[in-house]
């Protein structure tokens, strides 16, 4: 029964009326990315859910904003996750067009094809060299059977490039970040199976002859078996790069004579795991100052490094990425505590918002702010962000000792990756739950990035164990403190976070419900049926395949459905090449065969992650109905639990 106190509705936690509907969230804005200068021009990308997830390339020139190559989907599928799908220099603009995968030059009246379509070639991390008439790129060649071949290639800006480009560098399994110095020296990243780029990555340089399109005098200058060196950037003939050789990804400089100097001593990571191309953690101003974004205590704020001194640039930014600079102007992708992401430009004495990801849907009083929380874990302290329920139209706040003693249900979020990080920036996907009366715990479990190499390496060989234990311990920590209802705990996650969700549901009694978004149910199937970039990822997280096949089987949720005793919602993209749909289908069939409630929704035209507005809307509505049916009011999921579950 609803009662009114002072004109306000006193509703059950989880059933509050919210101004943020699934539809308004789905179409609320755009996904901003890769702000970058070309002289006086400023470019960026916009992922548009209302247009089927199409990525548009935007340009601001002389105060006017326009779309470059209208209608094109500026997207790369290299490594499946893409990024770095465009480049601009001296007015020359080249894009990767999806779904054909071809490169187009788009700075003229009509697009000019630089490569033929549908030949199995994918391109990313583009670098335009107008003076040489070239564009450099990472090419992923799917034209032949077997594992695709990755190389660094050069393509002519004025030729059809029917050969897909001239191979400059080959031999490693992966390449990224080709950067050319004014003196003609090329630097790049490369790494090899079974390492991921955050495990072991090299910075390599070589002399590039633009006439013969050859690279010689090749030298490894940074990185190694237990060192990840990334993001080369030239300052004259001095090479800047990031390395985690001290346990944190700090900034270094290598002189033309080979002397290496550590430039930052922050005991903080300056870079994020290299999942996508196009993200720049360091920028160089016209005066030679460096713009960096160290992550300290979970927050990443822009900072200027000038003559060894660290100068803060903003105080209200809680997370940032994709830095660039031109002259005395600095641009960044900035997250805030209470408003959507913005592209912000900074210059001496001035700050302006170039583009906001979306409008403000509700007033500040509705916003739940992230609270940094930590709790003891098996491998040491674990970190996360807690968001309390907030709704000014309801006469009820989070309390440990309210008149009725009621506390809110909790949704635990296990992020994807698992080598990744959940920031504390404003997220409508979190506010959707908190405005309805759910508490949210976003867990940066052991193995997450942003806390140094040791924290990330906790998960080596322990995936499906430590991450699960950390999520359960975090939920129990909040329940024991009286902030949430320990009988009304749910867990949700996507991709690797979906795996953690499924493992938690099949190895513990902690949760009353769970939702897996394109999650992994069978590690054995994933080890033998996934894309190249992650094909050896599990070697470090679980164990070498097939030698550790018994461990894979034991840690696969599909093999422990008999231990499941709560309802499950599974959301899956039909075109997912990272976690194939058969994973979701097999898991749903096994749960249903046990007689438990399970709902599987497969979205046509969606891959690994939901891009279309209609998909986002339908998925959220299904998840909300799922939680409200099980957790809201007097429900604790007991009506849906199986009596066959063993105790413990």
N, C-alpha and C positions, 0 to 999 in steps of 0.2 A: 504494500500500500504506500502511495506517495503522500508525503506531508509537506506543508509549506511553513517555513520559519522565516519571518521577516520578509515575506514575499519571495523567498527563494525555495526551490524544490530540494527536498532532502531525499535523494534517490540512493539506491544501492550502488556501492562501488562497482564500476564496470558498466553501469547502465546510464551514466550521465549523458545528457543531451549536449552535443558538441557542434560548434559551427563548422568544424572541419569534416566534411563528408568524404567518402571514398572518391566520389567524382571530382570534388574541388581539389583534392590532393593530386589526383591523376593528371589534371590539366592545369595545375597551379603555376607552372612555369617551365623553364628549360634547364637542361644540364649544361653548365658553362665549362669550357675547357680551353687550355693552351693559349692564353693571351700572349701575343708576341708582336714586337715592333718590326717594321721594315721602313727605316728612315722615319719620316713624320707620320706614316700610316700605322695604325694599330689593328691587328687581326685577332680573332678568337673564334671558337666553335660553339654552336648551340645544338644540343640534342633535344629534339622536339617530340615529346610523347604524343601530342595532338596530331602529328603528321606521321604516325606510324613509327616513331623513333628516329626519323631522318635527322642526320647531322648536317647543319648548314654552316658554311664558312662566312663570317661577317667581317666587314672592314669599316673602320672609322677613318675618314679622310677629310681634313679641313672642317671638322665639326659635323659632317654628315655621315650617317651610318647606312650602309647598303649591304645586301647579300652578294657575295661573289659566286658566280656560277649558280644562279637560282635554279632550284629543282634538283640539283645534284645531291647525292648522299655521300658526304665527304667522310669516308670510313675505310679503315684497313682491317683485314682479318688475319694479318700476320700474328702468329702465336695465339690465334683466335680472339685475343683480347684487344689487339690493335693499338690505336694511338699513333701519333706522328703521321697523320694521313695528308698533310699539306705542308707546303713551304713557300715562303715569299722572300725575294731579295731583289732590290733595285727595281721593283715594280713587276718582276716576273713571278707568276704564281702557278704552282703545279699542285694538283690534288690526286689522291687515289679515289676512284669512283666505285661505289658499291651498288649493285652486286657484281658487276663485270670484272672488277679488280684492275682495270686498266688505269694508266696514268694519263691525265689530261692537263694540258696547259690552258689556263682559263683567264689570262690577263688581257685577251683580245675581245673582239666583238662576239666571236663564237669559240667554243672549246675546240682545241686541237688535240687529237689523240697522239700520244707519244708511244703507246704500246698497243698491240692488238687486244681485243676483248676476249675473255673466256678461253685463255690459253693455259690456265693453271698457274699463272704467275701472280703472286701477291707482293705488294710493296708497302714499306713503312719507313719511318724515320728519314724523311726526305730532306735533302740539303741542295738548294739551288745555287749554282755557280755561273751566273750570267756571263762573266768575263771569259770563261772557258767554254761557254755554250753547253754546259752539262747540268745534270741533276744526279746526285748520289743518293743511293737508297739501299736499305736492307731488302733483299729479294728472297721470298720463300717460294720454292719451285715445287708445285704439286703436279707437274705435267707427266711424271713417270710414276709407275707403281712403287709402293713401299713408302718409307719415311721421306717427307719432303726435305729438300736440300736448301739450306740457308747460306747466302753469300752477300758480300758487299759488291754492288754493281754501279757502273756509270752508264748513263743514258744520254743521248744527244737531244738537246732542246729543239733542234731543227730537223730531226730525222725520224723515220717511222719506228726504229728500234725493233724490227721484226724478230731479232734474236733475243729479245727480252733484256738487253743490256750487256755490256762487257763486264765480265767478272774481274774485279780488282783483288779481292781477298777471299779465300776459301779455306777449307780444312777444319775449322772449328764447327761445332754444332749450331752455335748461335752468334749473332753479331748485333751491335747497336752503336748509336751515337758517333757516327763518322764526323769528324771535325777537321777542317783544313786550316793550317796556319798561313799567314801572309807569305811566309818563306817556302811554302810548298810541302810542308810536312803534314801527313795525314795521321790522325789518332782515332782509335776506335776501342770499343769494348768487345770482348769475346769470352765465351765460356763453353764448356763441354759437358756432355753426359758423364756421370749421373748428377753433377752439381746443378743447383739452381743459381741464378746470378747473385743471390745474397749469400750463398755458401762459398763460392769460389769464382772469381771473375778477374780477368786480366785487362790492363790497359796496354795497348800495343801501338807503336808508331812505325811509320815507313815513309820513304820519300815518294811522292806522287808526281808522275810525269803526265801532265794533262794532254800532251801531244800523242804519246804512244799508249796512253791509258794503261800504265803499268805502275806497280808499287814495288820498290826494292828497299834495301837497307832496313829490313824489318827488325824491330827490337821490342821485347817485352820490357816495359818500364815500371809497372806496378801490378800488384795482385799476386795470388798464389793459392796453394792448396787450402789454406785456412784463412784466406784474406779475400775480401770482395772489394775491388777497386772499380769505381764507376764514374760516369758523367765527366769525360774529359772536356776541357775548355781552354782555349788558347788565350793568353795575355801576351801579345807579341809572339815571341818564340819560347816563352815560358809556358809550361803545361800545368794547368790546374786540374786537380781530380779529387774525388772523395775516396777514402779508404777506412775500413773498420779494423785496421791492424792493431789498434790500442783497445779494442773492445767496443768502440763507438765509431760511427761513420763520420769522421772529421775531414777537414779540408787541408790539402797539401799542395805544394808547388814544386815543380821539377824544372830546374834551369836548363838551358840549352847544352850546358856542360855535363848535366846529369846529377847535379846536387839536389837533394830532396829536403824540403823544409816543411814542417807542420805549421800551418797557419792558424788553426783554431785549437783551443785547449778547453773545451766546454764540457767534456764527458757527456756529450749529447749527440744523438743521431741527426745529421743534416739531410739525410735522404730517406725516401720510402722504398720498400721492396720494388724491384723492377718488374712489375706485372705488365705495364703498358709503356709504349713509347711516348715521347713528346713532353714528359714532365721534366721541368728544369729546376733543380734545387739551388742553383747558384747562378747569379747574374753579375755582369761586369759593367759598371757605369763608365761614362766618358772620361771621368777623372781618374779611373783606375781603381775605384773603391769596389768592394765586393758586397753583394746582397746575398744573405743567407737566411735559412729558416730552421734553426735548431729546435729540436723537440725536447722541452724541459718539463718534467712533471706532467707529461701527457699533452702539453699544449705546445703548438708551434707558431711562433710569431716572427715577423720579418725583422731583420737586423742588418745594420750596415757595419762592415768591417773596414775600418780606416786607420791605417798606420798602427795596427795591432790593438786598436780600441774598438769595443763593441758599442754601437749606438742603436738603441731601440727606435723603431720607426712608427709604431702604432701601439696603443695599449688595449684597444677594444677588440682586436683580432685575436681569436682563440685558436685558429688553425689556418695555415696557408700553404700554397703550393704554386707550381708553374710560374717561377719568377723570370722576369726579363727586364732589361734596361736599355735606354737609348739616350745618350747625352746625360742630362740630369733628371730624366724621367724614369720612374720605376713602376712596373705594373705587376700585379699579383692576383691570384685567385684567393679570395679571403673568406673565411667563415667567421661567424659571430655567434654570440650566445642566444640572441633573441630575434634575429632577422635572417632571411635566406642568404645564401652565398652571393657575393658580389665580385665583379672585376673592379679593382680599385687602382687608380693611378696616383702616385705620389711624386711630387716635385718640391723643390725648396719653398717652404711656406704655403704649400697648397696641397689639397687632397680632393679628389673627385671620384664619384661612382660612375664608371663607364657603363656598366650593365648589371642589373640585378637579376638573379635567377628567377625571381617571382615577386609578386606583390605581397604585402602583409595581409594575411587573411583575417587575423584577429588582433586585438589590442594586447599590449605587453602583459596585462594582468592575467592573461590566459596561458602564458608561456611557462613551462616547467624548465628550470635551469639545471644543467648538469652539476651534480655534486660528486667530486672525486672521492671514491671509497677504496679501501684496501682491506684485505682479510688474509689470514694465514692459509697457505696452501701446502700441499705435500712437498713441493720443491722450493718453497719460500713464499714471500708475500705476493699476492695477486692483486691486480688493479682493475678498476672498472669505473663506470659512470652510473650513478643512480639518479633517476628522474621521478620525483614524487607526483602523485595525481594533483592536478591544478584545474579548477573550474570555478570562476567567480560567481557563477549563477547558482552554485550549490553551497548550502550552509554546512560544509563539512570539509575538513582538511585532514591531511595525513596526521595521525596521532597514535601514540602507543597506548594511550589510556583514555579513549573517548568515553562518552556516557554509556554507549552500548558495548564498548570494547571491540568494535569492529575495525578491522584493518583491511587495506586493499589487496586484491589479487595482484600477483607479480608476473610479469612477462620477462623472462631472461632471454637476452639476445646473444647468440654465439656468432661472431662475425665470420665471414668467408676467409679464404686464404689457404691454410690457416696462418701462413706468414703474412700478416696484415695487421691493421690497427683500426679501432673505432675511435673517432674523434669526438669532442664534446661540442662541435658546432651545431647550430640550429638545424633540426631535421624534422620536417613535417611528418615523416614516417614514425617518429617517436611521439610527437605531439598528438597524433591521431589517437594514440592509446591513453596518454596522460590526461587529455581533456575529457575522456570518458570514465576516468576513475581507476585506471590501471596504473600500478607502479611499473617502472621499466628499469632493469639492470642490464646495461650494455657491458659485456665482460671482455677485457683484454687479457685473456687467459695465457698461461705459460705457453711460449711459442710465438706470441704476438711481437710485432716490431715496435720500435719507438722507445724501448727501454734498454737498448744495448744488445750486443751479440750473445752474451751469456743468457739473457732472458729468452731470446728467440731460440737458442739451442737447447733449452730445457725440453722441448718437444721431440728432439731427435730420438727416434725409436719408441716414443711414448704417445704418438697420436692415437686418439681414441681412449686414452687413459687420463693423462694429466689435464687436458682441456675439459674433459667431462667432469673430473673431480673438482676442478676450479669453478665451473659453472654451478655445480651442486653446492659447493661450499659457500659461494657468494650468495645464493638464494637462502641457504640456511642461516648465514650471517645476518641477513636483513630480517628474517623471520624471528631469530632468537633475540634480536634487538627490539622486537615489537613493532617494526615499521611496516611489515607486510604479513599477510595471512599465510602461514606455512602449509595450510591445507589446500590453498588455491594458487599453486605455482604452475606456470606453463613455460615452455621453452620453444624458441623458434630460431631458425637460421637458414641461410642460403648457401648452396654449394658445399664447401668444407664445413661451414656452420650448420648446414643441413645434416652432414654426417655426425657432427658432435651432438646435434639434437636427437638423431636416431639412436646413437650409442647411449645417450643419457636415458632414453625411454626404455631401452632394452637391457640396461645394466643396473637400474636403480628404481626405487619407489618414490623418488623425490618429487616427481611432477605428475600433475593430474591430467595434463594434455600437452600435445606438441604439434608443431607445424614445421614441416620440412619443405623448403623451396629448392628445387633442383638439387637435392642432396644425394649423397652417396650411400647406398645400402649395401653394396658388395665391393669390397676392396679388391678382391681377386679379379672381378670383371673390369674394374677401373685400371688395374695394372696392365691389363692386356687389351683394353679397348678405350684409349683416350688419345688426345692429340699430342704432337711431338713435344711441345714446350713442357708439359707436365708428365711426360711418359716415364720419367725416372724420378719424379718428385718423391714418390713413396719410398724409394730406396733409403732416404734419410729419415723420413717420418715414421716408417714402419719397419723396414728391413729390406735387404736386397732381394729382388725377385728373380728366379723362383725359389732361391734357397730358403727364404723365410715364409714359404707358402702356408705353413701351419699357423703362423702369427696372423697372416692376412685373413685366413678363414675364421680364426678365433675372434678377430676384431671387426668382423663384418656384421652389422646389425641384422642382415637377412638371416643369419644363422642362429639368432637368439630371439626370434619372434615368440618362442615359447615362454620367455621371461617378460614379455610385454603385457601390461594389464591396464592400459589407459587408451583413450581414443586418439586418433592421429589424422591430421590433414596433410596431404601431399600435393604440392603445386609444381608443375613441370612444363617446360617448353618443348614442343614437338620437334624443333630443329636443333636441339642442344647437341653440339659436337664435343663438349667438354665432359659432361655427365649425360650419357645417352639416355633417352626415355625408358629403355628397357629396365634401367635401375629402379625407376619409380614404379613401373608396372609390376615388376617382380615383387617389390616390397609390399605394394598394396594387396596383391594376390595372397601373399603369405599371411598378412594380418587378417584379411577377410576369412581365410581358411581356418583361422583360429577362433572365429566367431566374434572378433572385436570390431568396434566401430572404426571404419576407415573411409575416407573420401579422397579420391584421386581426381584432380582436374588437370587436364592436359590442354595447353594453349597453342593452337596452330599458329605458325608463323613466328613463334618466339624461340630464341636460342637460350644461351646461358645468361640469364638475367632478363627481366621483363622491360621492354622499351615502349610498348604501345600503351596509350592512355586507357583504352578499353580493357587491356589485360591487367594493368595496375588496379583499376577500379574493381573489376570482378574478383581479383585475388584478395584484395583488402576486405571486400564485403563478405566473402566466404570465410575469411579468417576471423573477422569480427563476430559473425553469427556462430562460428564454432566455439570461440571462447565464451561468449555470453551464454550459450546453451549449457556449458559445462561448469563455468566458474562463477557466474554472477548469481547474486541472491544467496540462497542456502546451499547451492550446488558446490560440491568439492570434487566432482568427478567420480564419486563412489558408485553412482548408478551405472557407470560405464566400465567399471573395473572388472577384471576377471578374477574369480575365486581360485583359479588354478595357479595363480602366481605364487611362487615360493616366497617365504618371508625373508627379511634381511635387507 
